[in-house]
């Protein structure tokens, strides 16, 4: 199953949006959809951070999946 994730990030003095569709295990999603989405978002944000050579001002402003479910706090705890 795929979920849509939008992340609003800040790095190098600029706020930017990245969005995409990601596969997640359907059984995990049925058991705990927010956590499953948060793990997928967290792994993706780690890749973004490396690809953009983010510096010390890198921060996560907001993480949303499936258009309107805010999982920002959950992602920040991971």
C-alpha positions as CSV (number, residue, x, y, z in Angstrom):
1,X,0.0,0.0,0.0
2,X,1.2,3.6,-0.7
3,X,0.7,6.7,1.4
4,X,1.3,10.3,0.4
5,X,3.7,12.3,2.5
6,X,4.4,16.1,2.6
7,X,7.3,17.4,4.6
8,X,7.9,21.1,5.2
9,X,11.6,21.6,6.1
10,X,13.9,24.4,6.8
11,X,17.6,24.5,5.9
12,X,20.1,27.1,5.0
13,X,17.7,29.9,5.8
14,X,15.0,28.6,3.4
15,X,11.7,26.8,4.0
16,X,10.8,24.1,1.4
17,X,8.3,21.4,0.7
18,X,9.0,17.9,-0.5
19,X,6.2,15.5,-1.3
20,X,5.9,11.9,-2.5
21,X,4.2,8.6,-2.4
22,X,5.7,5.8,-0.3
23,X,5.0,2.1,0.1
24,X,4.3,0.9,3.6
25,X,3.5,-2.6,4.9
26,X,-0.3,-2.9,4.9
27,X,-0.4,-4.9,8.1
28,X,1.7,-2.3,10.0
29,X,-0.5,0.5,8.6
30,X,-3.7,-1.2,9.7
31,X,-2.2,-1.8,13.2
32,X,-0.9,1.8,13.7
33,X,-1.2,4.0,10.7
34,X,0.3,7.1,12.3
35,X,3.4,5.4,13.5
36,X,3.9,3.5,10.2
37,X,3.6,6.8,8.3
38,X,6.0,8.5,10.7
39,X,8.6,5.9,10.2
40,X,8.4,6.2,6.4
41,X,8.6,10.0,6.7
42,X,11.5,9.9,9.1
43,X,13.5,7.6,6.8
44,X,12.8,9.9,3.9
45,X,13.7,13.0,5.8
46,X,17.1,11.4,6.7
47,X,17.7,10.9,2.9
48,X,16.7,14.5,2.1
49,X,19.0,15.8,4.8
50,X,22.0,13.9,3.2
51,X,21.0,14.8,-0.4
52,X,20.7,18.5,0.4
53,X,23.9,18.6,2.6
54,X,21.8,20.2,5.3
55,X,23.6,22.2,7.9
56,X,23.0,22.8,11.6
57,X,19.9,25.0,11.0
58,X,18.0,22.0,9.4
59,X,14.6,21.5,11.1
60,X,11.3,19.8,10.4
61,X,8.5,22.3,10.4
62,X,5.6,20.0,9.5
63,X,4.9,16.4,8.3
64,X,1.5,15.5,6.9
65,X,0.3,12.2,5.3
66,X,-2.7,11.4,3.2
67,X,-3.5,15.2,2.7
68,X,-4.5,16.2,6.3
69,X,-3.1,13.9,9.0
70,X,-0.4,15.8,10.9
71,X,2.3,13.5,12.3
72,X,5.0,16.2,13.0
73,X,5.3,15.5,16.7
74,X,5.5,11.7,16.2
75,X,8.3,12.1,13.5
76,X,10.3,14.4,15.8
77,X,10.2,11.8,18.6
78,X,11.8,9.1,16.3
